[in-house]
Amino acid sequence: MAKSSYHHGDLRSVILAHAARLVAERGADGVSLRELARAAGVSHAAPAHHFTDRRGLFTALAAQGWRMLAEALAGARPEFLNAAGAYVRFALDHPGHYEVMFDKSLIDEADLELAEAKAAAGEELRRGVATLTDARSRSDPEGAALAAWSLVHGFVMLRLNDLIAAEADPMDQIERAAQMLFAG
């Protein structure tokens, strides 16, 4: 393999970006560390220094995705409808991350970085749900959080799997659904 004269300042980020793109294009089964190394112009062993193996790669990609989701939700404060829209926007804009985040067969659930990132995203989702004013949400915040997550996650899965008309505006669709379910 010919060595590239280009030196990456942050090979880890480059590999994660390539992995997210490839997962979005063809699914996680179609991604290998060797292919990612080739795409980044580095030796086939270089990605293993950052991720050890595919499981490490996908765990890092999932942790990155959860952190990005937490940031998106934090930026959507203070209203629930804003958080619901931010969740959907994140998933549609980052389908490679989103796929890996929810496939336990790909990741190491015991990874501390992953656990912290998931907890941060969960906390941001709960903050959005806490802004709901309807009596049911107030009396059962855990149930409201589960309902809210089910709504946005279910919507995203339907949309990503082309089961909802692609020509419709997803932000309008999720806002209408959220209002139907959570309007006081």
N, CA, C and O of each residue as an XYZ file, in Angstrom:
736
protein
N       0.848     -1.180      0.000
C       0.000      0.000      0.000
C       0.889      1.237      0.000
O       1.783      1.368      0.836
N       0.646      2.118     -0.915
C       1.434      3.345     -0.983
C       1.047      4.256      0.170
O      -0.132      4.451      0.464
N       2.052      4.801      0.808
C       1.778      5.697      1.937
C       1.387      7.070      1.433
O       1.985      7.600      0.496
N       0.389      7.628      2.058
C      -0.071      8.973      1.709
C       0.873      9.993      2.330
O       1.358      9.807      3.446
N       1.127     11.068      1.599
C       1.978     12.117      2.155
C       1.163     13.059      3.037
O       1.730     13.916      3.715
N      -0.164     12.909      3.033
C      -1.029     13.748      3.839
C      -1.033     13.251      5.275
O      -1.195     12.056      5.521
N      -0.857     14.159      6.216
C      -0.866     13.788      7.631
C      -2.129     14.345      8.279
O      -2.398     15.545      8.218
N      -2.885     13.468      8.889
C      -4.128     13.888      9.551
C      -3.814     14.448     10.925
O      -3.072     13.843     11.699
N      -4.375     15.593     11.220
C      -4.227     16.162     12.549
C      -5.093     15.434     13.556
O      -4.741     15.353     14.733
N      -6.224     14.904     13.108
C      -7.145     14.210     14.003
C      -7.729     13.015     13.268
O      -8.873     13.049     12.814
N      -6.936     11.963     13.157
C      -7.348     10.767     12.426
C      -8.627     10.177     13.014
O      -9.479      9.685     12.274
N      -8.765     10.222     14.316
C      -9.962      9.671     14.961
C     -11.219     10.330     14.385
O     -12.166      9.634     14.018
N     -11.236     11.653     14.302
C     -12.397     12.373     13.770
C     -12.625     12.059     12.297
O     -13.768     11.921     11.861
N     -11.558     11.946     11.538
C     -11.666     11.625     10.118
C     -12.293     10.245      9.941
O     -13.197     10.070      9.124
N     -11.817      9.274     10.700
C     -12.349      7.910     10.612
C     -13.820      7.887     11.025
O     -14.633      7.245     10.361
N     -14.170      8.575     12.106
C     -15.567      8.603     12.554
C     -16.470      9.242     11.497
O     -17.575      8.756     11.254
N     -16.017     10.310     10.878
C     -16.816     10.967      9.839
C     -17.036     10.038      8.650
O     -18.147      9.949      8.128
N     -15.974      9.341      8.217
C     -16.111      8.382      7.117
C     -17.059      7.251      7.522
O     -17.906      6.835      6.732
N     -16.915      6.766      8.730
C     -17.772      5.661      9.193
C     -19.236      6.084      9.211
O     -20.102      5.332      8.761
N     -19.521      7.272      9.724
C     -20.906      7.755      9.766
C     -21.491      7.847      8.360
O     -22.641      7.473      8.134
N     -20.702      8.342      7.427
C     -21.174      8.460      6.044
C     -21.450      7.094      5.433
O     -22.475      6.894      4.781
N     -20.529      6.153      5.647
C     -20.704      4.820      5.070
C     -21.866      4.067      5.716
O     -22.603      3.368      5.021
N     -22.040      4.195      7.012
C     -23.175      3.542      7.673
C     -24.475      4.098      7.108
O     -25.412      3.338      6.861
N     -24.547      5.398      6.902
C     -25.755      6.010      6.341
C     -26.014      5.509      4.921
O     -27.166      5.325      4.526
N     -24.955      5.289      4.160
C     -25.104      4.860      2.766
C     -25.467      3.395      2.629
O     -26.295      3.035      1.793
N     -24.834      2.517      3.469
C     -25.007      1.083      3.234
C     -25.180      0.231      4.474
O     -25.218     -0.996      4.383
N     -25.286      0.861      5.626
C     -25.474      0.096      6.860
C     -24.157     -0.285      7.497
O     -23.113     -0.285      6.846
N     -24.215     -0.606      8.762
C     -23.004     -0.909      9.529
C     -22.298     -2.168      9.042
O     -21.073     -2.257      9.132
N     -23.038     -3.135      8.532
C     -22.407     -4.363      8.051
C     -21.463     -4.106      6.889
O     -20.561     -4.904      6.635
N     -21.661     -3.001      6.183
C     -20.836     -2.682      5.030
C     -19.629     -1.829      5.340
O     -19.050     -1.231      4.433
N     -19.229     -1.755      6.615
C     -18.117     -0.889      7.012
C     -17.012     -1.722      7.654
O     -17.270     -2.532      8.545
N     -15.780     -1.515      7.191
C     -14.632     -2.198      7.801
C     -13.560     -1.176      8.153
O     -13.466     -0.120      7.527
N     -12.758     -1.497      9.151
C     -11.646     -0.621      9.522
C     -10.658     -0.483      8.370
O     -10.099      0.592      8.151
N     -10.447     -1.555      7.646
C      -9.507     -1.531      6.519
C      -9.986     -0.539      5.449
O      -9.192      0.239      4.919
N     -11.274     -0.572      5.140
C     -11.819      0.355      4.154
C     -11.722      1.799      4.653
O     -11.406      2.702      3.879
N     -11.988      2.014      5.925
C     -11.891      3.359      6.491
C     -10.461      3.873      6.439
O     -10.229      5.054      6.179
N      -9.502      2.986      6.688
C      -8.091      3.376      6.599
C      -7.746      3.792      5.169
O      -7.085      4.806      4.945
N      -8.204      2.992      4.212
C      -7.962      3.316      2.807
C      -8.557      4.678      2.451
O      -7.904      5.495      1.802
N      -9.789      4.916      2.874
C     -10.473      6.184      2.573
C      -9.749      7.374      3.207
O      -9.744      8.472      2.651
N      -9.140      7.147      4.373
C      -8.426      8.227      5.064
C      -6.986      8.369      4.573
O      -6.301      9.333      4.916
N      -6.532      7.409      3.772
C      -5.173      7.480      3.240
C      -4.112      7.106      4.259
O      -3.006      7.647      4.235
N      -4.443      6.179      5.160
C      -3.487      5.743      6.179
C      -3.342      4.224      6.115
O      -4.104      3.556      5.416
N      -2.378      3.683      6.833
C      -2.163      2.239      6.837
C      -3.380      1.532      7.418
O      -4.137      2.114      8.195
N      -3.560      0.274      7.033
C      -4.736     -0.454      7.513
C      -4.716     -0.659      9.025
O      -5.759     -0.940      9.616
N      -3.565     -0.528      9.657
C      -3.473     -0.699     11.109
C      -3.775      0.592     11.881
O      -4.050      0.543     13.080
N      -3.725      1.733     11.210
C      -3.869      3.023     11.912
C      -5.196      3.166     12.668
O      -5.174      3.621     13.812
N      -6.339      2.806     12.097
C      -7.594      2.967     12.857
C      -7.627      2.130     14.142
O      -8.259      2.526     15.121
N      -6.958      0.991     14.142
C      -6.949      0.136     15.330
C      -6.273      0.810     16.512
O      -6.553      0.466     17.660
N      -5.387      1.767     16.252
C      -4.749      2.504     17.343
C      -5.758      3.363     18.089
O      -5.575      3.655     19.271
N      -6.816      3.767     17.407
C      -7.836      4.615     18.020
C      -9.047      3.828     18.519
O      -9.683      4.216     19.499
N      -9.367      2.711     17.839
C     -10.618      2.017     18.126
C     -10.471      0.541     18.464
O     -11.460     -0.088     18.839
N      -9.325     -0.019     18.354
C      -9.030     -1.431     18.568
C      -9.679     -2.324     17.510
O      -8.986     -3.066     16.813
N     -11.014     -2.255     17.388
C     -11.728     -3.111     16.443
C     -13.030     -2.427     16.018
O     -13.295     -1.289     16.406
N     -13.837     -3.124     15.222
C     -15.109     -2.552     14.742
C     -16.029     -2.178     15.898
O     -16.697     -1.145     15.854
N     -16.063     -3.006     16.920
C     -16.919     -2.719     18.080
C     -16.484     -1.407     18.734
O     -17.324     -0.593     19.115
N     -15.187     -1.207     18.862
C     -14.668      0.042     19.410
C     -15.005      1.228     18.521
O     -15.349      2.302     19.014
N     -14.906      1.032     17.207
C     -15.264      2.082     16.260
C     -16.733      2.471     16.430
O     -17.057      3.651     16.561
N     -17.608      1.483     16.428
C     -19.038      1.781     16.512
C     -19.431      2.307     17.887
O     -20.374      3.092     17.997
N     -18.737      1.895     18.925
C     -18.996      2.442     20.260
C     -18.630      3.919     20.283
O     -19.372      4.739     20.824
N     -17.488      4.258     19.697
C     -17.066      5.669     19.633
C     -18.030      6.484     18.763
O     -18.339      7.631     19.086
N     -18.501      5.893     17.667
C     -19.445      6.594     16.797
C     -20.774      6.823     17.527
O     -21.370      7.894     17.415
N     -21.229      5.824     18.266
C     -22.473      5.973     19.035
C     -22.310      7.029     20.125
O     -23.202      7.856     20.317
N     -21.192      7.015     20.837
C     -20.951      8.021     21.887
C     -20.935      9.419     21.276
O     -21.512     10.352     21.835
N     -20.278      9.561     20.133
C     -20.263     10.852     19.449
C     -21.691     11.266     19.088
O     -22.064     12.426     19.260
N     -22.475     10.334     18.598
C     -23.854     10.628     18.243
C     -24.688     11.062     19.438
O     -25.449     12.025     19.344
N     -24.556     10.364     20.561
C     -25.304     10.744     21.770
C     -24.897     12.136     22.245
O     -25.746     12.915     22.678
N     -23.589     12.457     22.166
C     -23.144     13.805     22.554
C     -23.735     14.856     21.623
O     -24.189     15.909     22.071
N     -23.727     14.567     20.340
C     -24.290     15.500     19.370
C     -25.791     15.684     19.604
O     -26.306     16.796     19.490
N     -26.483     14.608     19.927
C     -27.911     14.700     20.217
C     -28.148     15.542     21.466
O     -29.051     16.378     21.488
N     -27.348     15.328     22.499
C     -27.483     16.119     23.728
C     -27.291     17.603     23.422
O     -28.029     18.441     23.940
N     -26.315     17.933     22.593
C     -26.076     19.334     22.215
C     -27.252     19.901     21.429
O     -27.661     21.042     21.644
N     -27.789     19.102     20.522
C     -28.932     19.563     19.729
C     -30.140     19.826     20.628
O     -30.847     20.819     20.456
N     -30.370     18.931     21.584
C     -31.505     19.108     22.497
C     -31.285     20.304     23.421
O     -32.221     21.052     23.704
N     -30.060     20.483     23.887
C     -29.755     21.625     24.758
C     -29.975     22.937     24.011
O     -30.449     23.915     24.591
N     -29.636     22.956     22.742
C     -29.823     24.150     21.939
C     -31.276     24.440     21.598
O     -31.599     25.518     21.099
N     -32.154     23.475     21.868
C     -33.573     23.628     21.541
C     -34.399     24.095     22.725
O     -35.614     24.255     22.603
N     -33.778     24.313     23.848
C     -34.534     24.714     25.035
C     -35.287     26.001     24.769
O     -34.867     26.755     23.892
N     -36.361     26.302     25.459
C     -36.872     25.575     26.601
C     -38.103     24.722     26.301
O     -38.532     23.969     27.176
N     -38.686     24.804     25.118
C     -39.982     24.164     24.870
C     -39.862     22.736     24.358
O     -38.927     22.407     23.628
N     -40.817     21.887     24.745
C     -40.828     20.504     24.301
C     -40.894     20.393     22.782
O     -40.169     19.590     22.195
N     -41.739     21.176     22.140
C     -41.860     21.083     20.679
C     -40.526     21.379     19.995
O     -40.201     20.777     18.971
N     -39.764     22.297     20.557
C     -38.432     22.577     20.012
C     -37.513     21.375     20.183
O     -36.743     21.036     19.284
N     -37.600     20.736     21.347
C     -36.771     19.551     21.600
C     -37.166     18.407     20.669
O     -36.300     17.714     20.135
N     -38.458     18.209     20.475
C     -38.920     17.149     19.570
C     -38.392     17.405     18.162
O     -37.914     16.485     17.499
N     -38.477     18.642     17.710
C     -37.956     18.994     16.391
C     -36.455     18.803     16.296
O     -35.949     18.327     15.280
N     -35.739     19.175     17.352
C     -34.280     19.020     17.355
C     -33.885     17.553     17.290
O     -32.926     17.194     16.606
N     -34.620     16.705     17.999
C     -34.349     15.262     17.981
C     -34.515     14.723     16.564
O     -33.639     14.029     16.050
N     -35.637     15.046     15.942
C     -35.916     14.563     14.595
C     -34.898     15.118     13.613
O     -34.390     14.377     12.772
N     -34.592     16.395     13.702
C     -33.611     17.012     12.812
C     -32.252     16.322     12.950
O     -31.603     16.013     11.950
N     -31.821     16.080     14.205
C     -30.552     15.392     14.421
C     -30.547     14.035     13.714
O     -29.616     13.718     12.973
N     -31.583     13.244     13.944
C     -31.627     11.887     13.383
C     -31.628     11.903     11.858
O     -30.955     11.087     11.227
N     -32.368     12.814     11.273
C     -32.432     12.882      9.815
C     -31.142     13.432      9.211
O     -30.764     13.056      8.101
N     -30.472     14.314      9.935
C     -29.204     14.872      9.459
C     -28.015     13.946      9.699
O     -26.986     14.073      9.035
N     -28.151     13.015     10.644
C     -27.043     12.124     11.023
C     -27.502     10.665     11.069
O     -27.410     10.024     12.116
N     -27.993     10.138      9.950
C     -28.542      8.775      9.981
C     -27.509      7.694     10.297
O     -27.860      6.661     10.868
N     -26.256      7.910      9.942
C     -25.222      6.921     10.264
C     -25.001      6.810     11.761
O     -24.923      5.709     12.306
N     -24.900      7.946     12.419
C     -24.781      7.942     13.879
C     -26.021      7.299     14.501
O     -25.928      6.438     15.375
N     -27.181      7.744     14.022
C     -28.444      7.300     14.618
C     -28.599      5.786     14.534
O     -29.034      5.152     15.495
N     -28.250      5.210     13.399
C     -28.360      3.759     13.249
C     -27.504      3.028     14.283
O     -27.961      2.077     14.917
N     -26.281      3.473     14.443
C     -25.357      2.803     15.361
C     -25.757      3.029     16.815
O     -25.586      2.138     17.647
N     -26.283      4.200     17.127
C     -26.676      4.522     18.505
C     -27.699      3.534     19.055
O     -27.732      3.273     20.258
N     -28.531      2.989     18.177
C     -29.624      2.136     18.627
C     -29.451      0.671     18.251
O     -30.420     -0.086     18.270
N     -28.246      0.265     17.914
C     -27.982     -1.142     17.598
C     -27.001     -1.704     18.624
O     -25.785     -1.605     18.462
N     -27.551     -2.293     19.672
C     -26.725     -2.814     20.764
C     -25.769     -3.910     20.321
O     -24.768     -4.158     20.995
N     -26.048     -4.566     19.217
C     -25.159     -5.631     18.756
C     -23.829     -5.080     18.245
O     -22.862     -5.827     18.096
N     -23.778     -3.776     17.976
C     -22.565     -3.163     17.428
C     -21.665     -2.534     18.470
O     -20.479     -2.325     18.214
N     -22.202     -2.229     19.638
C     -21.485     -1.381     20.584
C     -21.219     -2.068     21.917
O     -21.834     -3.080     22.253
N     -20.296     -1.493     22.657
C     -19.960     -1.965     23.998
C     -20.743     -1.135     25.003
O     -20.344     -0.018     25.333
N     -21.845     -1.667     25.488
C     -22.730     -0.948     26.408
C     -22.030     -0.567     27.716
O     -22.482      0.347     28.406
N     -20.944     -1.244     28.067
C     -20.228     -0.963     29.311
C     -19.243      0.196     29.184
O     -18.630      0.599     30.172
N     -19.089      0.731     27.984
C     -18.145      1.823     27.748
C     -18.571      3.075     28.511
O     -19.705      3.533     28.369
N     -17.676      3.626     29.311
C     -17.987      4.779     30.155
C     -18.324      6.017     29.329
O     -19.277      6.727     29.647
N     -17.568      6.280     28.289
C     -17.833      7.444     27.432
C     -19.234      7.345     26.815
O     -19.960      8.337     26.749
N     -19.601      6.159     26.374
C     -20.926      5.944     25.799
C     -22.009      6.161     26.851
O     -23.010      6.827     26.585
N     -21.816      5.605     28.035
C     -22.807      5.749     29.112
C     -23.009      7.215     29.486
O     -24.140      7.653     29.692
N     -21.928      7.963     29.574
C     -22.027      9.388     29.919
C     -22.748     10.173     28.829
O     -23.560     11.050     29.127
N     -22.458      9.864     27.584
C     -23.097     10.573     26.474
C     -24.594     10.258     26.417
O     -25.411     11.148     26.182
N     -24.949      8.987     26.633
C     -26.367      8.608     26.650
C     -27.094      9.292     27.802
O     -28.222      9.756     27.638
N     -26.462      9.354     28.945
C     -27.084      9.999     30.117
C     -27.305     11.487     29.849
O     -28.341     12.036     30.227
N     -26.353     12.136     29.207
C     -26.495     13.562     28.903
C     -27.663     13.800     27.946
O     -28.437     14.739     28.133
N     -27.792     12.961     26.934
C     -28.908     13.105     25.994
C     -30.231     12.821     26.695
O     -31.216     13.523     26.463
N     -30.266     11.810     27.541
C     -31.487     11.498     28.288
C     -31.910     12.633     29.195
O     -33.098     12.931     29.316
N     -30.944     13.265     29.830
C     -31.246     14.399     30.703
C     -31.814     15.570     29.904
O     -32.750     16.231     30.352
N     -31.261     15.825     28.739
C     -31.780     16.904     27.904
C     -33.199     16.601     27.422
O     -34.038     17.500     27.360
N     -33.467     15.357     27.085
C     -34.824     14.986     26.685
C     -35.796     15.198     27.851
O     -36.893     15.722     27.659
N     -35.394     14.791     29.053
C     -36.249     14.996     30.239
C     -36.481     16.484     30.504
O     -37.567     16.869     30.936
N     -35.485     17.315     30.254
C     -35.668     18.766     30.430
C     -36.743     19.296     29.482
O     -37.560     20.133     29.865
N     -36.736     18.807     28.256
C     -37.758     19.214     27.301
C     -39.134     18.749     27.733
O     -40.103     19.503     27.641
N     -39.228     17.525     28.201
C     -40.505     16.973     28.653
C     -41.005     17.735     29.879
O     -42.214     17.885     30.056
N     -40.107     18.212     30.717
C     -40.500     18.948     31.931
C     -41.221     20.248     31.608
O     -41.872     20.821     32.482
N     -41.120     20.728     30.363
C     -41.817     21.964     29.990
C     -43.272     21.713     29.616
O     -44.032     22.662     29.424
N     -43.668     20.447     29.509
C     -45.061     20.139     29.165
C     -45.985     20.592     30.293
O     -45.654     20.455     31.471
N     -47.128     21.124     29.927
C     -48.036     21.678     30.937
C     -49.298     20.849     31.137
O     -50.087     21.141     32.036
N     -49.505     19.818     30.313
C     -50.730     19.053     30.486
C     -50.673     18.241     31.787
O     -49.596     17.847     32.235
N     -51.818     18.002     32.371
C     -51.920     17.361     33.690
C     -51.310     15.966     33.695
O     -50.658     15.585     34.667
N     -51.508     15.204     32.638
C     -50.953     13.831     32.599
C     -49.434     13.843     32.645
O     -48.823     13.035     33.345
N     -48.828     14.750     31.905
C     -47.362     14.840     31.896
C     -46.826     15.289     33.245
O     -45.787     14.809     33.698
N     -47.530     16.203     33.880
C     -47.120     16.697     35.200
C     -47.246     15.616     36.266
O     -46.401     15.521     37.156
N     -48.288     14.805     36.181
C     -48.501     13.788     37.216
C     -47.612     12.559     37.022
O     -47.378     11.814     37.974
N     -47.118     12.339     35.815
C     -46.282     11.167     35.543
C     -45.139     11.570     34.604
O     -45.171     11.252     33.415
N     -44.120     12.277     35.143
C     -43.032     12.748     34.274
C     -42.244     11.614     33.610
O     -41.778     11.767     32.481
N     -42.094     10.481     34.300
C     -41.374      9.353     33.682
C     -42.173      8.786     32.515
O     -41.613      8.470     31.465
N     -43.479      8.659     32.705
C     -44.336      8.193     31.620
C     -44.336      9.167     30.458
O     -44.336      8.760     29.296
N     -44.335     10.457     30.775
C     -44.298     11.480     29.728
C     -42.982     11.412     28.961
O     -42.970     11.551     27.738
N     -41.876     11.198     29.667
C     -40.574     11.094     28.998
C     -40.546      9.876     28.071
O     -40.041      9.958     26.951
N     -41.085      8.753     28.537
C     -41.136      7.552     27.695
C     -42.023      7.798     26.475
O     -41.665      7.420     25.360
N     -43.173      8.428     26.684
C     -44.081      8.717     25.569
C     -43.411      9.658     24.564
O     -43.514      9.459     23.353
N     -42.727     10.677     25.073
C     -42.064     11.643     24.196
C     -40.957     10.972     23.384
O     -40.851     11.186     22.177
N     -40.138     10.165     24.047
C     -39.056      9.489     23.337
C     -39.626      8.511     22.324
O     -39.124      8.409     21.204
N     -40.672      7.791     22.712
C     -41.314      6.855     21.784
C     -41.836      7.589     20.561
O     -41.711      7.102     19.437
N     -42.418      8.751     20.777
C     -42.949      9.539     19.673
C     -41.839      9.922     18.701
O     -41.940      9.639     17.508
N     -40.787     10.559     19.192
C     -39.754     11.056     18.281
C     -38.951      9.916     17.663
O     -38.621      9.960     16.478
N     -38.637      8.896     18.460
C     -37.869      7.770     17.926
C     -38.703      6.996     16.897
O     -38.214      6.643     15.825
N     -39.948      6.744     17.237
C     -40.815      6.037     16.292
C     -40.989      6.807     14.996
O     -40.941      6.229     13.910
N     -41.191      8.116     15.111
C     -41.332      8.951     13.927
C     -40.070      8.861     13.067
O     -40.149      8.680     11.852
N     -38.911      8.988     13.707
C     -37.642      8.936     12.968
C     -37.488      7.594     12.254
O     -37.096      7.553     11.088
N     -37.792      6.515     12.938
C     -37.644      5.195     12.315
C     -38.575      5.043     11.108
O     -38.186      4.483     10.083
N     -39.792      5.540     11.236
C     -40.716      5.502     10.104
C     -40.176      6.333      8.939
O     -40.239      5.916      7.782
N     -39.659      7.483      9.252
C     -39.140      8.389      8.221
C     -37.885      7.819      7.560
O     -37.775      7.819      6.334
N     -36.935      7.332      8.371
C     -35.691      6.798      7.814
C     -35.923      5.538      6.970
O     -35.139      5.228      6.074
N     -37.000      4.823      7.267
C     -37.316      3.609      6.513
C     -38.338      3.865      5.405
O     -38.950      2.935      4.881
N     -38.510      5.133      5.062
C     -39.389      5.545      3.957
C     -40.820      5.046      4.108
O     -41.464      4.690      3.121
N     -41.318      5.019      5.342
C     -42.693      4.611      5.590
C     -43.620      5.810      5.778
O     -44.833      5.658      5.926
N     -43.030      6.996      5.768
C     -43.773      8.259      5.816
C     -43.393      9.026      4.558
O     -42.232      9.022      4.147
N     -44.356      9.672      3.957
C     -44.110     10.411      2.720
C     -42.941     11.379      2.870
O     -42.955     12.252      3.737
N     -41.943     11.219      2.030
C     -40.734     12.043      2.103
C     -40.989     13.482      1.682
O     -40.240     14.378      2.072
N     -42.028     13.721      0.896
C     -42.272     15.093      0.444
C     -42.884     15.972      1.532
O     -42.862     17.198      1.416
N     -43.421     15.375      2.572
C     -43.981     16.153      3.683
C     -42.855     16.686      4.563
O     -41.821     16.034      4.714
N     -43.050     17.855      5.136
C     -42.054     18.476      6.006
C     -42.012     17.730      7.343
O     -43.004     17.717      8.072
N     -40.871     17.105      7.673
C     -40.810     16.333      8.918
C     -40.994     17.187     10.169
O     -41.527     16.705     11.168
N     -40.562     18.444     10.129
C     -40.729     19.304     11.301
C     -42.208     19.616     11.532
O     -42.667     19.670     12.673
N     -42.937     19.817     10.455
C     -44.382     20.030     10.574
C     -45.060     18.763     11.083
O     -45.932     18.824     11.950
N     -44.657     17.617     10.543
C     -45.268     16.353     10.953
C     -45.046     16.071     12.436
O     -45.990     15.705     13.136
N     -43.821     16.232     12.927
C     -43.557     15.916     14.334
C     -44.227     16.930     15.252
O     -44.677     16.575     16.342
N     -44.296     18.175     14.830
C     -44.982     19.178     15.658
C     -46.472     18.852     15.777
O     -47.046     18.939     16.862
N     -47.091     18.476     14.657
C     -48.511     18.118     14.706
C     -48.741     16.901     15.596
O     -49.673     16.889     16.399
N     -47.894     15.874     15.458
C     -48.045     14.676     16.281
C     -47.841     14.994     17.756
O     -48.603     14.521     18.599
N     -46.829     15.783     18.078
C     -46.552     16.127     19.474
C     -47.704     16.926     20.068
O     -48.077     16.708     21.220
N     -48.267     17.839     19.305
C     -49.396     18.620     19.810
C     -50.611     17.733     20.050
O     -51.337     17.934     21.024
N     -50.840     16.769     19.189
C     -51.969     15.852     19.360
C     -51.819     15.039     20.642
O     -52.798     14.806     21.352
N     -50.618     14.618     20.931
C     -50.393     13.744     22.084
C     -50.184     14.499     23.393
O     -50.513     13.986     24.462
N     -49.642     15.711     23.316
C     -49.257     16.397     24.539
C     -49.978     17.727     24.794
O     -49.649     18.446     25.737
N     -50.946     18.040     23.960
C     -51.689     19.284     24.206
C     -52.584     19.096     25.429
O     -53.297     18.099     25.536
N     -52.542     20.043     26.333
C     -53.322     19.965     27.572
C     -54.742     20.183     27.280
O     -55.570     20.158     28.190
